[in-house]
Amino acid sequence: MRIHLPIKRSVARYIVSLRLLVWLLLLTLPTIKADAQPTDAPPYSRFGVVEGFWLPEVVCELGAGWERIIFDWSQHQPTGPDDWHTLNVDDRWLAAAQDCNREVVAIVKHTPDWATDGTPGPGVPKGLYLPVDDPGNVWANFIRKAAEYYAPRGVERFIIWNEPDISRDTYGYIFEGTLDDYFQMLKVAYLAARQGNPNAKIHLAGMTYWHDVNAHRRLYLDRLLERIQQDPDAAANNHYFDVVSLHIYFRTETVYDIVSQTRALLERYSLSDKAIWINETNAAPTDDPLWPVVRPQYQLNLAQQSAFLVQASALALAAGVERIAAYKFYDWNLPPQGEAFGLLRADGSRRPAFDTWQTVIRQFSDVQSAAFAQSESIDVVRLERADDQQMIVAWARTADAAWLRISATSDTAVQFDQYGGMVQPEPTDGVYTLALDGARCTKHDGCAVGGNVALLVQPSGEIIVEDVTGTPIPLSFRK
């Protein structure tokens, strides 16, 4: 993972009274369906982490439903194609994950020096354009063997490389091939993996989005989907992939926007059956008293990290994301003042974000549909759960505090804060009231992350949300 700072955008600062004017007839307005897992999939939670294997008991306590682990090609086959060393993905990690009902998703990258004429690591594999069954296609041989070897160990999903949209002339690039080269890697990986394991699933590399936007380039994903469609055998081979992967950081509302753009691209290319996963998301804090960090942009505290994780998850569900992972679980091996994203610090202590992610896992995993509404001052997500409970997730978009009145469907409700703290509020005249703290905003970043999140759970039913005075105004759902 690398930080990809979005284009600077002026953030409108609305002058509003503390009395929020919001009205939602949530039941009658259209909803955006959150993609369900396939019916034949194991009952994994849709919320995961990057690299939870370091502390198996703690990640099991967290309840993550999946984790991403690097399957390093150069470590599996360091000196030649006959090597097969698997200590970089210890079988004990995989067994611990299975014991805790956590799916392992492989991200495959790093070309061995013997396998490329380019730069070891980001180099294009030798023989890539040979037939998939040709012994000289070293990439095909590795993927086929990996798919076969790891299938009985519970690994069937393979992400093909990472962030190829970082161009070769940019510091920190990860893949030095062209878009055509990446397409060929994807195609070969799909065909070879299915030879090794007919149930293998192929995920596109995670895209940064902002590298293209900042360079005023057409999105890499757009260009890649176009290239896939040009292949005469693509349609007969599931277009060589099953899942689109995204990396989204720091700015809450970009989650919904980027996922929506991605869904629109898939629909444009008649690929709307493909799932969208967010493989990396977080808002790493700079103002952690136990681990201060100097960063030129996004000065964030621990409360904002927690708020972002809840907000990003709710918006992702509303936009139709199938699974989401927090980057990352544990800040192992960080130098002093190194940028720290972990739910756990380098010393193993827990940031408040650990409790937040556990709350998201417990409260959001069985969501069946979701809808997103927005005013000038507030974001509201409605989540309908399989247990016939409805959750309202709300936060202030600006520095101004706000109040919400939510009509009660029952005299019994539960209110959570963003850390999982719980109270049982009592309705007054058939209404629950939520107080929303204003966002922490700066001149440089605007209100990148909304204010602290309030969550109200009550039985499903028709509700009205309005300002504290009881004066409603229309508020439309975003589609």
N, C-alpha and C positions, 0 to 999 in steps of 0.2 A: 504494500500500500504506500502511496505517496500522496501528499496533499495536493489537491488541484483547486486553486482558489477561483471562484466564479468571477465572471466579468463584474466590474464595479457597476452597480445599478443604483440609481437614486431611489431611496426608499421613502415613499410618501409618508409624511408624519401628519396624521389627521388630528385636527383640534376638535375634540368631542367632549361632551360633559361626562361626568362619572356615571350618568344614567344611560345605560346601553339600551338602544331601541332595536330589539331583535324579535322577529316573530317567525316561527317555523311550524307549519302543519306537516310534521315529519312523516306521518303515516301515509298521507295522500300524495306526497310528492314522490317522483320516481327515485329509485335507488340504483346504485351501481353495484353490481354483484361482485363480491370477492371470490376469486377463483377457488374452488374446492380442490382438494387433492383427488387424483384419480381413485376410483373405487377399489382398484386392486392394489393400491399402495399401502404399505404398513402405516399404522396410526401414529406417525411421527408428528410432533408439534411443528408448526410452521415456523417457529422462531428458533434461531440457532446462534452459534458463535463461530468466530474464526479461531482455530487452534485451541480447543478446550482440553486437549490430551495431556497438557503439562500437569494438571492437577485433577485427576479423574474423579476423586470423591467430591471435590468442590463443584465441578461442572455438572456432576450428577445431581447434587443438591440444588443447583440452579434450575435444573429441569429442561435444559436445552434439548430440542428435538433433532438437531443436526449440527454438524461442524464441518468446516472446510479445513483440509490439511494439504500441504504441499507434497506432491509426489514428484520428487526431484529426479528427472531422467539422468542427469549427470552423476548422481549418487547411486542410482540403481545399476547403471552400466558405466562405471568410470573409465575403464580402459579399453572396452571393446564390446561388440554385440553378444559375445558369449557370457559376459558378466551377468550376475543377477543377485544384487545385494539389497536386502529389504530392511536393514536396520534403521534407515531414515524414515520408515513408516513401520514402526515396531508392531508386530502382530498383537502384542499385549494391549496397545492402544486401541486396536480395532476390536479386540475381545471386550475391553472395558466399555467401549461405546455400545456394543450390542447388548451387553448386560444391563445397560441403563436406557435401552430403547432410544439410542441416538444414532442417526444415520451419518456415516462418514461420506463426504463428497470430496473427491480428489481434484486438485488443480494441478495439471501437468505442465511443467515448464523446465527450462534450463537445458540446452543442448550440450552434450559432452563435446570436448574438443575434437575427439576422433570422428565425430558424426557430422561435422560441418566444415565447410571451406571458409566460413565467415568467422565471426567472433564467438568464442565459446560462451555459452549462456544464451545470448539473444540470437545466435546465428541460425540461418535456414538449414534444416537437415539435408544431408546428401541424399541423392536418389529420390527426392520428394515427388518428382513427376514421373517416376517409373510406375508400372502397374502395382497395385496394392499387394499382389502375391509375389512380386519380384524380390529375391533375397537382398538386392541392392537398395531397396526402399527401407532404410534403417528406422525411420519414424513409424512406418506401418508395422514393422516387426516388434518394436517396443510396445506400441499401443495394444497390439493383439495379445502379446504375452501378459501385459499388465491386466487387461480385461479378464483374461482367463484365470490368472493367478489370484486376483483379488475378489472374484465373484463369490467363492465359498466363504470368504472372510467378510462378506456383507457390503462390499463396495461395488456399486454398479453405475455410479454417476461420475463423469469425467468432464471437468472444465478444461477447455483447450486453450492453454496459455493465459496470459494476463495483460490487459491494457495495451493491445496492439495499436490503439489510436494515438499513443505517444510517438510522434514521428522521430526518425533516426537522428535528426539534427537537434533534438531536444535532450537536455541533460536528464539522465535517469531513464532513457528509453529501455524497453524490455524486449522488443522484437525488431530486428533490423530488416526483415523482409518487406516486400510490397504487399498491398492488399491482395493481389492475386496469389502471392505465396501463402498468406494466411488462409485464404479460401482453400487452397490445395491441402494445407495442413488439416483443416477442418474436414474436408471431404475424405481424405485418407484415414483420419482418425475415426470417423463414423463407420466407414466400411470395415476397417481392421478391427475395431472394438466389437462390432457385431459378429465378426468371425470368432473372436475369443469368447464372447458372451452375448448370445442373441438378445438378452434383456438389457444390455448396456444402454445408458442414456448419455447423450452428448450435449454439453452446455457451451454456448459461445463464451469467449473470453469476456471478463468484466470490462466495460467501457467507462472511461472517465467523463465523457460528455464535454467537459469544459475545455479540454485541449483543442478540440475542433472548433468550439464556439469562440474561444479567445483568438484563434488563428483565422476566423472567418471562413472556415472550411465546411463543406457539406459533411454532415455527420458520418463517421466511419460506419456505423451500423446501417445507415441508409445505403451507402455505397456497397457494403458487403451483401446486403439482402438483394440488391440489384444484380450483383455478380452471381449470387447463388441461382437466381431465377434464369440467368443466361445459360446455365449448364443443362444440357439436354436430358441428363439422367437424374436431375435433382428431384423432380416430383416423384419419381419411382423409388427414391431413397429418403423420403421424409425430409427432403431439402437439407439433409446432412446434420440436422440438429433438432433438439427437443426443447431447449430452454434458452432464453435471452438473459444475460447477466448484467446487472448494473451496480455501479459504485456511486453512492450519493452521500455527501457530507455537509455539515455546518449550517446550511440555510434550510429551515423547516419546510417552507412552502415549495422549494424546488423539488421535493420528493414527489408531490402530486403532479407537478408540471412535467418533470422528466419522464415519469412513468406514463403519463397520458400521451406524451409525444411518441414514446416507444410503442405504445399500443396502436397509435395511429399509423406508424410506419408498418407494423405487422399487418394491419388491415389493408394498407395500400398495396402490399405485395401478396395479398390473399393468404396470409399466414396467421390469421387470428386465433388458430388453435394452439399456437405456441405459448408456453407459460413464461411469465416474467418473474425472475427472482432478483432481490437486492442482496448481493453477496457481501457487501460491505456498507455499513452506515454507522455514523457516530458524529459527535461534536466534541472533539478532544478538548479538555479544559486546559487553560493556561494558569488559572488562579486556584490551583490546588495547594493549600498550605504545606502539604507533605511532599509535593513534587512540582515546584514552580517551573514554568516554561516561558521563554521569551519567544514571541512570535509576532510578525508585523501585522497580522490580520486575525480577526476573530479572537478577541480577548474574552474568554468565557470562564465562568466559574462552575463549580460542581453541580449547583442547582440547574444551570442551563444544560449541562450534559444530560442530566436526568430528564429534564423537560423535552429536550430534542428527541430522545429515544422513544418516549411515549408519543409525541406528536408525529414523528416520522412513521412509526408503526401504524397509527390510526389512519394517516393519510395514504400510506401504501395499501392498506386493506381497502380503503375507499376507491383507490385507483385500479384495483384488481390484481395486486401482486400475490403470488402464490406462497412464497417463502421469503424470510428476511433474516439476515445475520448481523449481529453486532461485531464490528471490528474494533478491538478484539478482546479476547477473554482475559489475557494476562500479559503484562508488560515485562516479559522476561528479557534479560540481557540488555537492558537499556543503559546508555551512558548517562551520567548526571545531566539534568536538564534536557534529556532527549524527549522528543514529543511523545506524549503518553496518551494512548487511546483506551487503555485497558479498563475493564470492569474491576480488575485487580491490579494494584500497583506492583512494581518490581519486587517489593519486599513481601508480597502476598497479601497485604492488607486490602480490604474491600473499599472501593469508592462507593458513594451512595448509589451510583449507577448500577451496581450489582443488584441491590434490592429493587431498583426500578425495572431492570430487565426481567427479574424473576416475577414481578407483578405483571408485566406485559405477557409473559409466557402463560401465567396462570389465568389471566382475565381475558386475553384476546385469542387464545388458540382455537376455540370452537366457534369463532365468528362465521356466520353463514352469509350475511350480506352487510353492506356498509354504504353510507352516503355522507357526503361532505357539503357543508354549507358555510358561507363566509359573508361577513359584513365588513365595513371599513375598520372595525375595531376588534373583531372576534372571529375565531375559527371554531366550528362545531362539527364533530363527527358522530354519527349515530351508528352503533354496531348492534346488529341483531344476532343473538347467540343461539346455539343449538339447545340450550336449556330453557328456552322460552323467556329469557331475560334480555332486557334492552339496556345498553350502556350508552350514556351520553358522555363524550369526551370533549372538554372545552378548555380554551385558553385565550388570553388576550393577545392581540397581534401588536399592539402599540404599548407605549409606556404608561398609558392610562389604565387604572384599575376599572373593573366592570362587575356587574351583577347579573345573574341569570335567574329567572323564575321558571321552573319546569313543572308542568301540571303532573300530579301524582296519578299513577295507575293503581296504586296500592298504598296502604298505610305503612308498608314495610319496604324499606329501601336501604341500600348500603352506599356510603360515599367513601371513595378512596382518594388519597393524595398520590403524588407521583412516585412515592417510595413504598407504597403498599399500606400505609397507615389507614386505618379503617374507623369510621364512626357510623352510627345508625341514626340518621336525622329523622325528625318528625315533621310531617307536612303541616303547614299553617294554611287553613282555608283551602285545603286540597292542592297546595303548591309547595315544592321544594325550592330552596334558594341556594344558589352557589355564588360564592365570592371568588372572583378571578383577579389574581395579582397582575399588575402591569408588567410588561416585558422589560428586561434590562437592555437598553438601547445605547448605541454610541454614534458619534458623528461619522466615524469611518465606516462602520458595518451596518448602520441602521439597526433595525430590530431583526437580526438574523434568526434568533430563536424566540419563540413566543414566551409568554409568562408561564409561571408554574401551572401545572395541569390539574384540573379537577375532574373526577370521574364519578358518575352517579349510575348505580345499577338498580333497576326495578323491573317488575314483570312487563313484558311487551304489551303494547297497546297504543292507542292514539294519544298523542301529547301535544301540548302547545308550549313553546318557549318564548318568553317575552322579557322586556326590561323590568326593572324593579318597581316601576310605577304602574305596571299592568297595561301599558300602551303598546300595542303591537304594530309593526310595519312589516311588509313583505321582505323575505330574504330568500333568494333563489338558490337551488342546488346547482353546483357546478357539474358538468357532464364531460 
